[in-house]
Amino acid sequence: MVHGADSGIQTKGLQGQAMSPNPYISTVIRCAGPNCDRIRGENNHWLMCRSNPVAFYIEAWNSDGLGDDRIKPLCGDQCASKLFARFLSDLKCAESTVAKEANRS
């Protein structure tokens, strides 16, 4: 059996997302937590983080969001806490900058 681009055969990977028909190609998902190098396995219970300058969202793992560059995979609550602490620090710095600029006016 030929597994070419036109064969229509796809293998399923983590959580059932479609992968390349080539069995030698796989998707590696690394944790986006600060100083974390963990790689997601089949049975890991990971989280997903999405943030903007004023909001921080944590969601249960959902492989549908993997194509979105705004979503960061996290290996667990420790990395989620570290990333949230960084978000709060950045938010506090931004507020300080805005306050200093307002005082100059």
DSSP file (Angstrom, degrees, kcal/mol; ACC not computed):
  #  RESIDUE AA STRUCTURE BP1 BP2  ACC     N-H-->O    O-->H-N    N-H-->O    O-->H-N    TCO  KAPPA ALPHA  PHI   PSI    X-CA   Y-CA   Z-CA
    1    1 A M              0   0    0      0, 0.0     2,-0.4     0, 0.0     0, 0.0   0.000 360.0 360.0 360.0 134.7    0.0    0.0    0.0
    2    2 A V        -     0   0    0      1,-0.1     2,-0.3     5,-0.0     0, 0.0  -0.777 360.0-162.0 -95.4 132.3    1.4    3.4   -0.9
    3    3 A H        +     0   0    0     -2,-0.4    -1,-0.1     5,-0.1     2,-0.0  -0.459  37.6 147.3-107.8  57.0    1.1    6.3    1.6
    4    4 A G    >   -     0   0    0     -2,-0.3     3,-1.5     1,-0.1     4,-0.4  -0.229  67.0 -92.3 -84.8 178.1    1.6    9.2   -0.8
    5    5 A A  T 3  S+     0   0    0      1,-0.3     3,-0.4     2,-0.1    -1,-0.1   0.794 127.3  47.4 -61.6 -28.8    0.2   12.7   -0.6
    6    6 A D  T 3  S+     0   0    0      1,-0.2    -1,-0.3     2,-0.1    -3,-0.0   0.432  87.8  86.6 -93.6   1.1   -2.8   11.5   -2.7
    7    7 A S  S <  S-     0   0    0     -3,-1.5    -1,-0.2     2,-0.1    -2,-0.1   0.748  84.6-139.4 -75.0 -21.0   -3.5    8.3   -0.8
    8    8 A G        +     0   0    0     -3,-0.4     2,-0.5    -4,-0.4    -1,-0.1   0.526  56.7 134.6  76.4   4.6   -5.8   10.1    1.7
    9    9 A I        +     0   0    0     -5,-0.4     2,-0.4    12,-0.0    -1,-0.3  -0.772  28.9 176.4 -91.4 126.8   -4.3    8.0    4.5
   10   10 A Q        -     0   0    0     -2,-0.5     2,-0.2    -3,-0.1    10,-0.1  -0.975  21.9-136.8-127.6 144.4   -3.4   10.0    7.6
   11   11 A T        -     0   0    0      9,-0.5     8,-2.1    -2,-0.4     2,-0.4  -0.631  21.7-123.6 -92.5 158.9   -2.2    8.8   10.9
   12   12 A K  B     +A   18   0A   0     -2,-0.2     6,-0.2     6,-0.2     3,-0.1  -0.852  30.6 178.8-105.0 139.2   -3.5   10.1   14.2
   13   13 A G    >   -     0   0    0      4,-2.4     3,-2.1    -2,-0.4    -1,-0.1   0.002  49.5  -4.7-111.7-143.1   -1.2   11.7   16.8
   14   14 A L  G >  S-     0   0    0      1,-0.3     3,-1.8     2,-0.2    -1,-0.3  -0.285 134.3  -8.2 -57.0 128.5   -1.6   13.2   20.2
   15   15 A Q  G 3  S-     0   0    0      1,-0.3    -1,-0.3    27,-0.2    48,-0.1   0.709 126.2 -65.7  54.6  23.8   -5.3   13.5   21.1
   16   16 A G  G <  S+     0   0    0     -3,-2.1    -1,-0.3     1,-0.2    -2,-0.2   0.529  85.7 152.9  85.5   6.6   -6.3   12.5   17.6
   17   17 A Q    <   -     0   0    0     -3,-1.8    -4,-2.4     1,-0.1    -1,-0.2  -0.413  52.9 -99.9 -71.3 150.0   -5.0   15.4   15.6
   18   18 A A  B     -A   12   0A   0     -6,-0.2     2,-0.2    -2,-0.1    -6,-0.2  -0.420  45.0-173.0 -68.9 139.4   -4.1   14.6   12.0
   19   19 A M        -     0   0    0     -8,-2.1    -8,-0.3     1,-0.1     7,-0.1  -0.683  36.2 -65.9-122.6 178.7   -0.5   14.1   11.3
   20   20 A S        -     0   0    0     -2,-0.2    -9,-0.5     2,-0.1    -1,-0.1  -0.323  40.7-124.6 -62.0 146.8    1.6   13.6    8.2
   21   21 A P  S    S+     0   0    0      0, 0.0    -1,-0.1     0, 0.0   -11,-0.0   0.685  92.1  92.8 -66.5 -15.8    1.0   10.3    6.3
   22   22 A N    >   -     0   0    0      1,-0.1     3,-1.6   -11,-0.1    -2,-0.1  -0.704  69.9-153.5 -80.3 117.4    4.7    9.7    6.7
   23   23 A P  T 3  S+     0   0    0      0, 0.0    -1,-0.1     0, 0.0    -3,-0.0   0.607  90.7  63.8 -69.2  -9.7    5.2    7.6    9.9
   24   24 A Y  T 3  S+     0   0    0      2,-0.0     2,-0.5    -3,-0.0    -2,-0.0   0.456  90.1  77.6 -92.6  -1.6    8.7    8.9   10.4
   25   25 A I    <   +     0   0    0     -3,-1.6     2,-0.3    -5,-0.1    -5,-0.1  -0.922  59.6 169.7-109.5 131.5    7.5   12.5   10.9
   26   26 A S        -     0   0    0     -2,-0.5     2,-0.5    -7,-0.1    -2,-0.0  -0.936  33.7-115.6-137.3 161.9    6.0   13.5   14.2
   27   27 A T        -     0   0    0     -2,-0.3     2,-0.5     2,-0.0   -13,-0.1  -0.859  24.8-156.4 -98.8 128.7    5.0   16.7   16.0
   28   28 A V        -     0   0    0     -2,-0.5     2,-0.6    11,-0.0    13,-0.1  -0.914   4.3-162.7-106.1 129.3    7.0   17.6   19.1
   29   29 A I        -     0   0    0     -2,-0.5    11,-3.0    11,-0.3     2,-0.3  -0.956   7.8-166.5-115.8 118.7    5.2   19.9   21.6
   30   30 A R  B     -B   39   0B   0     -2,-0.6     9,-0.2     9,-0.2     2,-0.2  -0.760  28.6-102.6-103.9 149.6    7.4   21.6   24.2
   31   31 A C        -     0   0    0      7,-2.2    43,-0.2    -2,-0.3     5,-0.2  -0.464  19.5-151.7 -67.9 137.7    6.3   23.4   27.3
   32   32 A A        +     0   0    0     41,-3.3    42,-0.2    -2,-0.2    -1,-0.1   0.326  56.3 122.9 -92.9   6.1    6.4   27.2   27.0
   33   33 A G  S >  S-     0   0    0     40,-0.2     3,-1.6     1,-0.1     2,-0.1  -0.314  78.7 -83.5 -67.2 152.4    7.0   27.6   30.7
   34   34 A P  T 3  S-     0   0    0      0, 0.0    -1,-0.1     0, 0.0     3,-0.1  -0.363 109.9  -6.1 -59.4 127.6   10.0   29.6   31.8
   35   35 A N  T 3  S+     0   0    0      1,-0.2     2,-0.4    -2,-0.1    -3,-0.1   0.778 101.6 132.5  57.9  32.8   13.2   27.3   31.9
   36   36 A C    <   +     0   0    0     -3,-1.6    -1,-0.2    -5,-0.2    -6,-0.0  -0.950  32.0 176.6-116.8 133.6   11.2   24.2   31.1
   37   37 A D        +     0   0    0     -2,-0.4    -1,-0.1    -3,-0.1    -5,-0.0   0.152  31.0 141.2-117.6  16.7   12.2   21.7   28.4
   38   38 A R        -     0   0    0     -8,-0.1    -7,-2.2     1,-0.1     2,-0.4  -0.296  40.3-145.4 -65.9 145.8    9.5   19.1   28.9
   39   39 A I  B     -B   30   0B   0     -9,-0.2    -9,-0.2    36,-0.0     2,-0.1  -0.928  22.7-111.2-112.2 135.4    8.1   17.4   25.8
   40   40 A R        -     0   0    0    -11,-3.0   -11,-0.3    -2,-0.4     2,-0.2  -0.419  33.5-164.6 -68.9 134.5    4.4   16.4   25.7
   41   41 A G    >   -     0   0    0     -2,-0.1     3,-0.8   -13,-0.1    -1,-0.0  -0.533  36.7 -93.1-107.1 179.1    3.7   12.7   25.7
   42   42 A E  T 3  S+     0   0    0      1,-0.2   -27,-0.2    -2,-0.2    -2,-0.0   0.870 121.2  34.8 -61.8 -40.1    0.5   10.8   24.8
   43   43 A N  T 3  S+     0   0    0      2,-0.1    -1,-0.2   -29,-0.1     2,-0.1   0.238  85.5 124.5-106.8  13.6   -0.9   10.6   28.4
   44   44 A N    <   -     0   0    0     -3,-0.8     2,-0.9     1,-0.1    32,-0.1  -0.434  57.8-136.2 -73.0 148.4    0.3   13.9   29.9
   45   45 A H        +     0   0    0     30,-0.2     2,-0.1    -2,-0.1    -1,-0.1  -0.746  40.1 170.7-104.6  82.8   -2.3   16.3   31.4
   46   46 A W        -     0   0    0     -2,-0.9    15,-1.2    30,-0.1     2,-0.3  -0.366  22.8-140.1 -92.2 169.4   -1.2   19.6   29.9
   47   47 A L  E     -CD  60  74C   0     27,-2.8    27,-2.7    13,-0.2     2,-0.4  -0.768   8.4-135.0-121.4 167.4   -2.7   23.0   29.9
   48   48 A M  E     -CD  59  73C   0     11,-2.6    11,-2.9    -2,-0.3     2,-0.4  -0.989  15.2-158.8-127.1 138.5   -2.9   25.8   27.3
   49   49 A C  E     +CD  58  72C   0     23,-2.7    23,-3.1    -2,-0.4     2,-0.4  -0.927  10.8 178.1-118.9 140.3   -2.3   29.4   28.0
   50   50 A R  E     +CD  57  71C   0      7,-2.3     7,-3.2    -2,-0.4     2,-0.3  -0.995  13.3 168.6-137.4 133.8   -3.5   32.4   26.0
   51   51 A S  E     -C   56   0C   0     19,-0.6     5,-0.2    -2,-0.4    -2,-0.0  -0.965  18.5-174.6-143.7 160.7   -2.8   36.0   27.0
   52   52 A N  E >   -C   55   0C   0      3,-2.4     3,-0.7    -2,-0.3    -2,-0.0  -0.782  57.7 -74.8-137.4-177.3   -2.9   39.6   25.8
   53   53 A P  T 3  S+     0   0    0      0, 0.0    41,-0.1     0, 0.0     3,-0.1   0.733 129.9  24.2 -59.2 -21.6   -1.7   42.7   27.5
   54   54 A V  T 3  S+     0   0    0      1,-0.1     2,-0.3    37,-0.0    -3,-0.0   0.423 118.3  52.7-123.9   0.9   -4.6   42.8   30.0
   55   55 A A  E <   -C   52   0C   0     -3,-0.7    -3,-2.4     2,-0.0     2,-0.4  -0.993  51.5-164.1-143.3 147.5   -5.9   39.2   30.3
   56   56 A F  E     -C   51   0C   0     -2,-0.3     2,-0.4    -5,-0.2    -5,-0.2  -0.994  13.2-170.1-132.8 123.4   -4.4   35.8   31.0
   57   57 A Y  E     -C   50   0C   0     -7,-3.2    -7,-2.3    -2,-0.4     2,-0.4  -0.944   8.1-167.5-120.9 135.1   -6.4   32.6   30.3
   58   58 A I  E     +C   49   0C   0     -2,-0.4     2,-0.3    -9,-0.2    -9,-0.2  -0.981  16.1 176.2-117.9 133.0   -5.6   29.0   31.2
   59   59 A E  E     -C   48   0C   0    -11,-2.9   -11,-2.6    -2,-0.4     3,-0.1  -0.907  35.7 -95.3-131.6 158.9   -7.6   26.2   29.6
   60   60 A A  E     -C   47   0C   0     -2,-0.3   -13,-0.2   -13,-0.2   -15,-0.0  -0.353  64.3 -76.0 -65.2 156.1   -7.5   22.4   29.6
   61   61 A W        +     0   0    0    -15,-1.2     2,-0.3    13,-0.1    -1,-0.1  -0.303  56.5 169.1 -59.5 133.8   -5.5   20.8   26.9
   62   62 A N    >   -     0   0    0     -3,-0.1     3,-1.7   -15,-0.0     4,-0.1  -0.885  27.4-154.0-148.0 112.8   -7.2   20.9   23.5
   63   63 A S  G >  S+     0   0    0     -2,-0.3     3,-1.4     1,-0.3     4,-0.2   0.634  86.5  79.4 -67.0 -12.2   -5.2   19.9   20.4
   64   64 A D  G >  S+     0   0    0      1,-0.2     3,-0.5     2,-0.1    -1,-0.3   0.780  89.2  55.8 -64.7 -25.0   -7.4   22.0   18.2
   65   65 A G  G X  S+     0   0    0     -3,-1.7     3,-1.6     1,-0.2     6,-0.3   0.405  75.3 100.8 -88.3   3.2   -5.6   25.2   19.3
   66   66 A L  G <  S+     0   0    0     -3,-1.4    -1,-0.2     1,-0.3    -2,-0.1   0.762  76.7  56.6 -64.0 -25.3   -2.1   24.0   18.3
   67   67 A G  G <  S+     0   0    0     -3,-0.5     2,-0.6    -4,-0.2    -1,-0.3   0.574  86.0  94.9 -81.7  -7.8   -2.1   26.0   15.1
   68   68 A D    X   -     0   0    0     -3,-1.6     3,-1.4     1,-0.1    -3,-0.0  -0.757  63.2-155.6 -90.0 118.7   -2.7   29.3   16.9
   69   69 A D  T 3  S+     0   0    0     -2,-0.6    -1,-0.1     1,-0.3    -3,-0.0   0.687  91.0  64.4 -67.0 -18.2    0.5   31.2   17.7
   70   70 A R  T 3  S+     0   0    0    -20,-0.0   -19,-0.6     2,-0.0     2,-0.4   0.654  87.4  84.3 -78.7 -15.2   -1.1   33.0   20.6
   71   71 A I  E <   -D   50   0C   0     -3,-1.4   -21,-0.2    -6,-0.3   -23,-0.0  -0.762  62.9-162.7 -95.1 131.1   -1.6   29.7   22.5
   72   72 A K  E     -D   49   0C   0    -23,-3.1   -23,-2.7    -2,-0.4     2,-0.3  -0.947  15.4-132.2-114.4 128.4    1.2   28.4   24.6
   73   73 A P  E     -D   48   0C   0      0, 0.0   -41,-3.3     0, 0.0     2,-0.4  -0.587  22.8-165.7 -77.5 139.2    1.4   24.7   25.8
   74   74 A L  E     -D   47   0C   0    -27,-2.7   -27,-2.8    -2,-0.3     3,-0.1  -0.988  20.4-144.3-129.4 136.7    2.2   24.2   29.5
   75   75 A C  S    S-     0   0    0     -2,-0.4     2,-0.3   -29,-0.2   -30,-0.2   0.631  71.5 -41.2 -77.7 -13.4    3.2   21.0   31.1
   76   76 A G  S  > S-     0   0    0      1,-0.1     4,-1.9   -32,-0.1     5,-0.1  -0.992  76.1 -57.3 173.4-170.4    1.4   21.6   34.4
   77   77 A D  H  > S+     0   0    0     -2,-0.3     4,-2.5     1,-0.2     5,-0.2   0.799 120.6  58.9 -69.6 -28.9    0.4   24.0   37.2
   78   78 A Q  H  > S+     0   0    0      2,-0.2     4,-2.2     1,-0.2    -1,-0.2   0.945 110.4  41.5 -64.5 -46.6    4.0   24.9   38.1
   79   79 A C  H  > S+     0   0    0      2,-0.2     4,-2.4     1,-0.2    -2,-0.2   0.864 113.9  53.6 -68.8 -34.6    4.8   26.2   34.7
   80   80 A A  H  X S+     0   0    0     -4,-1.9     4,-2.2     2,-0.2    -2,-0.2   0.915 109.6  48.6 -63.8 -41.9    1.4   27.9   34.5
   81   81 A S  H  X S+     0   0    0     -4,-2.5     4,-2.4     2,-0.2    -2,-0.2   0.905 111.6  49.0 -64.1 -42.5    2.1   29.7   37.8
   82   82 A K  H  X S+     0   0    0     -4,-2.2     4,-2.0     2,-0.2    -2,-0.2   0.913 112.5  47.3 -63.7 -42.8    5.5   30.8   36.6
   83   83 A L  H  X S+     0   0    0     -4,-2.4     4,-2.1     2,-0.2    -1,-0.2   0.873 112.0  50.7 -67.7 -35.9    4.1   32.2   33.4
   84   84 A F  H  X S+     0   0    0     -4,-2.2     4,-2.6     2,-0.2    -2,-0.2   0.894 108.4  52.2 -67.5 -39.8    1.3   33.9   35.3
   85   85 A A  H  X S+     0   0    0     -4,-2.4     4,-2.2     2,-0.2    -2,-0.2   0.900 110.0  49.0 -61.6 -40.6    3.8   35.5   37.6
   86   86 A R  H  X S+     0   0    0     -4,-2.0     4,-2.5     2,-0.2    -2,-0.2   0.904 110.0  51.8 -64.8 -40.9    5.7   36.8   34.6
   87   87 A F  H  X S+     0   0    0     -4,-2.1     4,-2.4     2,-0.2    -2,-0.2   0.928 110.4  48.2 -60.0 -46.2    2.5   38.2   33.1
   88   88 A L  H  X S+     0   0    0     -4,-2.6     4,-2.6     2,-0.2    -2,-0.2   0.894 111.1  50.8 -63.4 -39.9    1.7   40.0   36.4
   89   89 A S  H  X S+     0   0    0     -4,-2.2     4,-2.4     2,-0.2    -1,-0.2   0.922 111.4  47.3 -62.3 -45.1    5.2   41.4   36.5
   90   90 A D  H  X S+     0   0    0     -4,-2.5     4,-2.2     2,-0.2    -2,-0.2   0.884 112.2  50.8 -63.4 -38.3    4.9   42.7   32.9
   91   91 A L  H  X S+     0   0    0     -4,-2.4     4,-2.2     2,-0.2    -2,-0.2   0.908 110.2  48.9 -65.5 -42.9    1.5   44.2   33.7
   92   92 A K  H  X S+     0   0    0     -4,-2.6     4,-2.1     2,-0.2    -2,-0.2   0.902 111.4  49.7 -64.2 -41.7    2.9   46.0   36.7
   93   93 A C  H  X S+     0   0    0     -4,-2.4     4,-2.1     2,-0.2    -2,-0.2   0.897 110.5  50.5 -63.1 -40.7    5.8   47.4   34.7
   94   94 A A  H  X S+     0   0    0     -4,-2.2     4,-2.2     1,-0.2    -2,-0.2   0.898 110.0  49.6 -65.0 -40.5    3.4   48.6   32.0
   95   95 A E  H  X S+     0   0    0     -4,-2.2     4,-2.4     2,-0.2    -1,-0.2   0.890 110.0  51.3 -65.6 -39.1    1.2   50.3   34.6
   96   96 A S  H  X S+     0   0    0     -4,-2.1     4,-2.4     2,-0.2    -2,-0.2   0.900 109.8  49.8 -63.4 -41.4    4.3   52.0   36.1
   97   97 A T  H  X S+     0   0    0     -4,-2.1     4,-2.2     2,-0.2    -2,-0.2   0.916 111.2  48.4 -63.6 -44.0    5.4   53.2   32.7
   98   98 A V  H  X S+     0   0    0     -4,-2.2     4,-2.1     1,-0.2    -2,-0.2   0.911 111.7  50.1 -63.2 -42.4    1.9   54.6   32.0
   99   99 A A  H  X S+     0   0    0     -4,-2.4     4,-1.8     2,-0.2    -2,-0.2   0.899 110.7  49.2 -64.5 -41.1    1.8   56.4   35.4
  100  100 A K  H  X S+     0   0    0     -4,-2.4     4,-1.2     1,-0.2    -1,-0.2   0.905 111.9  48.5 -64.9 -41.4    5.3   58.0   34.8
  101  101 A E  H  X S+     0   0    0     -4,-2.2     4,-0.9     1,-0.2    -1,-0.2   0.854 110.0  52.4 -67.9 -34.2    4.3   59.2   31.4
  102  102 A A  H  < S+     0   0    0     -4,-2.1     3,-0.4     1,-0.2    -1,-0.2   0.864 107.3  52.3 -68.4 -36.0    1.0   60.6   32.8
  103  103 A N  H  < S+     0   0    0     -4,-1.8    -1,-0.2     1,-0.2    -2,-0.2   0.777 103.8  57.7 -71.6 -26.4    2.9   62.5   35.5
  104  104 A R  H  <        0   0    0     -4,-1.2    -1,-0.2     1,-0.2    -2,-0.2   0.766 360.0 360.0 -71.8 -26.7    5.2   64.1   32.9
  105  105 A S     <        0   0    0     -4,-0.9    -1,-0.2    -3,-0.4    -2,-0.2   0.478 360.0 360.0 -74.2 360.0    2.3   65.6   31.0
